[in-house]
Amino acid sequence: MIQLRYRICNPADSAVGHIVNPRHWLFLLMSLVFYLGQLFISKIVFLQKAPEQEGQSRFICFRETVFGLDNRRVFHVTLYFLLFLNFLLGLLSCFLRIGKALVIGAIYIGRIDRCVMMRGWELWDRGYGAYMGFLQLEVAHTHPVLITFCHFLQQKSLESDPSSRISTTNEFISNVNAQVESGSFLQSSKVRGHYPGARTYRQLSRRMRNKWLVALTLTRNPTLVAERKGALNRTRTVSSISDNAI
């Protein structure tokens, strides 16, 4: 029983003693004192102040403009003697950085618009990657240039063929009711095979796609513009006018 109690309670006692050990607290306290001391010495000895701040106190200065180092020889001597101590301060700062990263990451883990990884490793965060992909998809489908181009194509199609205009719901219902009352609804539906005044989206999308492909082809091959039907007709008209004038 004594051995069992020793095996169970001794690790807890050793952990508590490890935390309460004065040597560790002395190390943390001395590290903090040396860190604050270096900041204090740097502020009053090593940092070169702006000319307009020369008359101000070095101890009480809330906003200070620093141009460079002053007393560089003393600075290098101090840096040489405090080198090994700064190793310990760097180790403590490393653990503090890890702790801060864990706390901030745990706070912002629910926000996918903030990446918990460092810059350059954003793709390792799946939530942030999904959020950026959603933004790219939304921009691709709501791009103002694309929307304006499609609007121009639709307006051109409506001007060339007014019957291709897609009626609204109220217009469609009123049109169907009028044709049902006149008795021409069934006949027109049998002849045309669909509701009058409405054009299928497939036909419109095919026309828009063809116009887009033609525009893209002419943009990439400007020499084909002169060989189109309209350009050839204009050339023939100009040639006939020139022959008649001669």
MORA-V109979 format. One record per pair of residues at least 12 apart in sequence whose ideal C-beta (glycine too) atoms are under 6 Angstrom apart, sorted by the first residue. I is the first residue (numbers start at 1). J is the second residue. If there is no record, write none. Layout:
# MORA-V109979
i = {I/I}
j = {J/J}
This chain:
# MORA-V109979
i = {31/31/34/35/44/45/46/46/46/47/48/48/48/50/112/112/112/113/115/153/153/157/164/167/175}
j = {89/92/85/89/58/71/69/71/75/66/67/68/70/65/127/128/131/131/128/208/211/207/199/197/197}
